[in-house]
Amino acid sequence: MQKNKADFKNTFKLLNEASSISVSLVFFPIIFLLSGVILDSKLDTGPAFTLVGIVLGVVVGFIRAIKIAGKVLTKK
């Protein structure tokens, strides 16, 4: 019975960390995109900051997702 409880807790922790991968892949691009749009509207620079925001958001999201995935895979 104790082994099943420990397995359940371990599985729940791994699922929690794995779900944060998808959050990283969605959250960071949206935040950086919105920041770029706001900067473009304030500075009247066209889509320059929006494009930079998208690229930075995707890069940061993937770096964060890779770090989380590495942590999840090493805990197996």
N, C-alpha and C positions, 0 to 999 in steps of 0.2 A: 504494500500500500504506500509506503514512504517513497519507494522508487517511482511509482506512478505520479505522485505529487511533485517530486523533484523534476521528472521528465516534463510534466505539464508546465511548471514554472519556467524551465529552461526554454521550452518551445514558445511560450508566451513572450519571453524576453527577446528571443530571436525574431519572432514575428513583429514585435514592436519596433525593433531596430530596422528590420527590412522594410516596413511600411514608411519609415522616415526617408527611404530612398526616393519614393515617388513624391513625397512632399518636397524634397530638395529639387527634384527635376521640374516641378511646377512652380514652386514659390519663388525661387531666385530669378528665373527669367521674367516672371510677371513683375516683380519689384523693380528690377533693373529697367524693364521696358517702360513702366510707368514713370520712373525717374527720368528716363530719356525724353519721354513725351513732355513732361513738365519743364525740363530744361529747354527743350526746343521751343516751347510756347513762350517761355519767359525771355529767351535770348533771340528769338526769331531766326533760328539757324536752319530751318528746314528739317529733314529727317536725320541729320548727322548724329545727334545724341541718342535718338531712338535706335538707330542701327548699332551704335556702340553699346547701348544698354542691352539690346537683345544678345549680342555676341558675348558680352561680359556675363550676363545672366546665365546663358547656356554653359559657358566655361565653368563658372563658379558652381552651378548646379551639378555638372558632371564630376567635378573634383570632389565635391561633398559626397556625391553618391558612391564614387569609387572608394573613398575613405570608409564610409559606412559598410559597403559590401565587403571590404577587406576585413573589417572588424567582425562582421557576421560570419564570414567563412572561416576565420581563425578560431571562432568559438565552437564550431562543430566538433 
